[in-house]
Amino acid sequence: MKKMSNMKVKLKRKLKSLSRGRRILLGLLLIVLVVGAVGSWGLVTRVDSKMREEQISQTYQIVDSINLESIKTLTGTKTDLESPNYLQLKHQLVFIQADNVKYRSVYLMGYNEDGTVFFYVDSESVDSKNYSFPGQVNEKFPNSLHHIFEDGVPLTEGLYSDKEGTWVTSLVPLIDTQSGTVLAVVGIDIEVNKWNMNVFAKVILPMGLIFLLVICLLVVWFATGQVSNSSKSILLHLLPFMAILLIILMVSGIAIIWKLQSMNISERIDMVSDNVTNDLNLTLKQQANGLSAAAQSIALDPRVLKALTINDKEHLLTDWQELFETLHQEQSLTHFYFFDVNRVCLLRIHKPEKYGDKIERYTALKAENTGKSAWGIELGPLGTFTLRVVQPVFDGQMLVGYVELGKEIEDVWQSLNVNKEIQIAVIIKKDMIQRETWELGMHMLGREVDWDRLSHSVIIYASQGYLPDAFAQLGNNDPMDDYHGITDYEITDLGRDWRVIISPLFDASDKEVGHLLKMVDITDINVAFDRNIMQEGIVSVLILSMLLGMTFMILKHTDLNIRTHQEKLRNSEEHLSATLRSIGDGVIACDVEGKVVNLNIVAEKLTGWMLEDALGKNIGDVFHIVNSQTHEMVDNPVFRAIREGTSIILSEHVVLIAMDRTECQIANSCAPIRDIAGLVTGAVLVFRDVTEEYKKSEEIKYLSFYDYLTGLFNRRFFETELTRLDTERNWPLTILMGDVNGLKIVNDTFGHTVGDKLLVKVAEIIKKSCRADDIVARIGGDEFVVLLPKTDGFEAEKLIGRIGKLCKKEEIEGVAVSISFGYATKTSEADKTKKILAEADEMMYKNKRREKHYRK
């Protein structure tokens, strides 16, 4: 009590000592603080309540878009996974979740008689850890909310927490209009951080104004106080600089926020784009599965086996015409073929008058090569894509023919779940189609026909009917461009902002035939983005004002601290500056005994040692280096730098072995650390990872002297070695020339892949037959040469004999390996190298003609 009394007395004395103006200022400050705190709490409460009502309204919009009849067909078990209605609802929820960045998950729930809540379908991908299969019990659903399945009253509740986070959940029932019962409940989970950020965005302006007023009053309060002469001097010199620095920080912060916002938008656009692509692929796969099932059923029919065995196309047409008409009406089937074992078209049921041609399409070739069903989309002559399934037909183990079913995929483009904010277009290359047939196909489909609109491509489909020029030109594929990957653009058309994602479009053979344009309307996103930037700007101004006020107060008391720390800063200045100069690379600082005293983050990453573990360790334990070519230990440069007092740079062949035994090529240097008196007090080691640079350098060295196919030396190396070896001590110097027999025939008959195998085998035989010091090189397509220093013609003949024996033991695809050789020997200075080469070459071609004659 006595202490409280003393505090009150001191407070009264303090207030009396204040001037009247400062007392009024203090009163205003207290009033603003109280009113601001109460008002802010009430504002946050009202905004949160309003947002919960708005969320229910938004959820009702989702409810209105869901087909109640589809819900009635679901069983709430894993059998729903194959249901078209389930898949349709799945796609719908995925797009809803992707279209609203604040939604963590969207799902439909049902209610069992035993009181458990289960999932019908959710928006999570199957490979997500948060995916819920049909019928899975929702164990985190609060018991207090079960009443929604009975009374059907919508609500937005939370905060709810589980191992995955904290959520605000919006729940709206789907009510059967006939019975009035709750069929299911639509649930939306929103991360609490995003929810709070939305609340904050709505209250930031009024709360910011209050906060700014408080800061201004505080600044005035401290500015009217007494300031010492020393503090005034510091303020005059440092306050302008600090203000500029804070402004720079504020601008930088806004720039970072802008960048993060842009990244978030890009991630959202990418998600929407991926969903469209995944939906396209899923739809194609589902339709292909349906066609495959039909084709397999047809292939197993005894009538088909019999008719294909005897090439009876009349019975095939009679037996399967009705099925084709049924599938054409019900599943939009447009193509129905029967091929013989040689892929010759026996019958087109959809066009019986055309037959006898050999089918060379990729899907047919793949089915032939694999002996299994093959499917894929292929570009047809009319410039439209056809989904084709080719099924081999076997009678026991014997192939008797093929069945092919196909359908135009125009309905696939139209079935994609796109809305007014998402549009798609399909553009194909002109060199993939003929103009006349394409124009005919577009007329048949009732599409725009304008071959000359784009220089390199044509538009075959646009979800909005007509593709504006602003979009069309982006998909104009120049055949001279090396285009790969996915490109996105942001453009403005008719007052709307669009993000256009251009993806390459491939057919069944993985050939790029055009582009798929996915256009996302980001107008509302950009408006919200601009609003957020403005709000962040206001926040930054408030923070800036607060920091300026705090800076003013802090600078008043810095003079004493500055003098106290000046001496310490002087003593450590050189050590710190030497360490910080190379902070971008790995840096390890050691004392004069070679003990680690500091290392930066990059050094931690490269060595595998954390700072707290490395402190006091010998540098050799932390920085373990070996020669990259011999793997022998390399002397640590730290001790040499300390001993010699000079900077040390290691050779380029140095490998750092980290704590986990991983290795990386490094470039490093080491410099001594000196104190003010010039005495060496330690060393600083600077190094960086140059693994990729080293690999590229070694690859360049290798490619400059070696043949890429056989691994032998190339012509460049051969010419260099010929000059080097052309000295008296290497005489007699024999040059052995070899030419592979029959390479062109092998290439023409079996293909260049087999030809390459032949060349590799020849290289192996020659290399195996030669001595270690002989120089073996490939100097042309089928030409090989061997430099034999200190070797006469007799030894060359023996070498040719060894090679010939090994060749007789080898063959490639049934073709014997054969090489024709010639040689010449230099024994004196009078024998010119060019003449020796010519003689060896002439002898080789004579032998080649003679051997060819004998083979005939």
C-alpha positions, 0 to 999 in steps of 0.5 A: 500500500505504501509503495502504491501511495508513493507511486501516486505521489510521484505521478502527481508531481510528474504531471504538475511538472508538465506544461499545460500544453503537454498535459492537454497533449497527453490527455488527447493521446489517452483518449485516442488510445482508448477510443481506438482500441474499443472502436477497432475491436468492434470494427473487427467483430462486425467485419468478421460477422459480415464476412461469414454472411457473405461466405454463406452466400458464396457457398449458396452459389456453389449449391445452385450449380450442383445437380441434385439428381447427380447426388441421388445417384451416389452411394457414398462408397468406393464404387462411386469412383467409376460413376460419371456423376461422381467424376463430374462432381469431382471436376466441378469441385476442383475448378471451384477450389482453383477459382478461389485462392482462399479456399483450402478445400471444397467437399460434399458430405453425407450423414449415416444412420449411426451418426457419422459424417462421411465424404461423398466427394472432395476437391483434393487430387487422388495423390494428395495426403488430404484426399478423402475417398467416397465413404470415408468418415470425416472424423474431424467434423464437430459433433456440435454441427451435426444438427445441420443434417436435420434442421438444414440451417446454413452456417459459417463456424470456426476456428477449428484446428487439427493436425493440418491447420486451423480453419473457418468452415462454411456449411450449406445443405443441399435440400431435396425440393420434393421431400425437403430432406437434406441430401448432402452438405457442401463444406468449404474450408478456409485457412484462418490466416487467409481469413484473418488477412481478409478481415485485416484488409477491410479494417486496415484503413480506419485502424490505420488512421487511428494508429497514425494519429497516435504516432503523430501525437507521440512524435509531437510529445517527444519533440516538445521534450527537452533534448540535450545538445549532444542528442540534437547534433546526432539528430541533425546528422542522422535523422534525415539519413534514417528517414531516407533509409526507412523510405527505401525500406518501405519501397523495397517492402512494397516491391517484395509484397508486389512480387509475392502477390504476383507469384501467388497469382501466377501459381493460381493461374498455373493451377487453373491451367493444370486443371484444364489440362488434367481434365482434358487428359482424364476425359480422353483416357475415360473415352479411350477406356470405353473404346478399348473395352468395346474393341476388346469385346469385338476382338474376342467375338468368334465371328471376327476371328473367322472373318479375319482369318479368311479376309471375309469383309462381306460378313464383317460388314453384315455382322457389325454394321448395326453395332457401328450405327448404335455406337455412332448414335450413343457414343459419337463413334465415327471410325470402325476398321478391320485390318489384316495381319499386314495392316492392310485395311480390309473394311471401313464399316463407316466407309465400306467403299474405301479399302485395300490401303495399308494403315501407317498410323502410329497407333496401328504401328504401336499395336503391331510392335507391342501386340497389345491395344494401343490408343492416342489422338491423331490429326486427321485429314480434315484438320480435326483430332481423332481418338483412336484405339487399335486392338490386335485380334488373336486366334490362340497365339496367332495374329489374324488382324486388327480392330480399330475404333475411333471418334472425333474429339470435338465433344471433348473440347466442348465438355471441358469445364470452362466458364466465362473466366476460362476459355480455351482454343486449339491451334494446329500447324499448317504443315500438318494438314492440307488446306482444301481438306481442312476448309472442308472439315471446318465447314462441316463443323460450322466453324470459322474458315480463314486459312490466311488469318495466321501465317503458320497455324490455323484455329480449329476450335475456340470455346468463345466461338471466335478467337480474337486476334490478340490471342490468335497471334500468340499461338501462331507457330513459326516452324523456324522457332525451336519451341518447347515447354509452356509459355504464358502471356498477359494481354488486355482485350476489350477492357478485360485482362487475360493471362494466356497459357500456351501449351504444346499439343502432341499427337499419339506419337509425341509429335508436336502438332499445335498449341492449346491456348488456355485463357484466364480472365484475371481482371478481377484478380488484378483489381484485387491485386491493386487494392491489396497493393494500396492497402499494403502501401497504407500499412507501410506509411503507418509503419514508416511513421511509427519507425520515424517516431521511434528513431527520433527517440532512439537517437536521443540516447545513442551518443553514449552508446556510440562512444562505448562501442567505438573502441570495440568496433575499431579492434574488430574492424579488420577481422570483420571486414576480411570475413564479410568481404567474401560473404557470397561464397563459402567462408571459413575463418580460422585462428592462428592454430587452424581452429575454426572460429566462424563459417557462413551459411554457404560453407555450412551447406558445402561442408555439411558442418553446422557452425555450432558443431564446427567451432574449435575443430581443426580446419582439416576435419571440416574442410576435407579436400582431395585431388579430383583425378588421383583422390589423394589428400591435398595439403590444406591451404590454411596452414600455408597461408598462416605460415607464409603470410601470403594468399594461396590459390589451389589448383583447379582439380580440388574436390571437397568431401562433405561430412555426409561423404558427398563431393563437389568440385571447388575453386578456393583461395585462402588469405591470412588475417592480420591485426592492426600491427600487421601480425597474422592472427588467423586465415580466412578460406573462401571457396565456391562450388564449381562442379558444373563448370568443371564437368563442362570443361572436362566434357569440352576437352573430351569432345575435342579429342574423342569420337562421340560414337566409338570412344576412339580418338578423332581426326583432330587428335590423330593429326596432332599425334601424327605430328608429335610421333613423326620423329626419328626415335619413333621410326619405323612409324607405320600408319594402318588405314582401315575401312569397314566393309558393307557399312552402307548396305547395313545402313540401307538394310537395317538402319543407321542404328545397326550401322552404328553398332557395327562401327562400335564393334569394329572399334572394340576389335581394333582397340583390343588387338592393338598395343597400349601405346598404339594410337587408334582413331576414327577419322571418317564415317567408316574409316579407322587409322592406327599409328604404330610407332617403332613398328615395321610392316611385318608387325603391321601384317600380324596386327591385321591378322589378329584383327581379321581373326576377331572379326570372323567371330563377330556379326551384327544382325547376321552380317559378318564384321569385315574390315579392309586394311592398308598400311605404309611405313616411314623409315627416314626423313625422306618419307613424307607423311602425306605420301605415307598416308596416301600409300596406306590409303591406296593399299587399303582400297586395293585390298577392299576391291580385291576382298569385294571380288572374292566375296562375290 
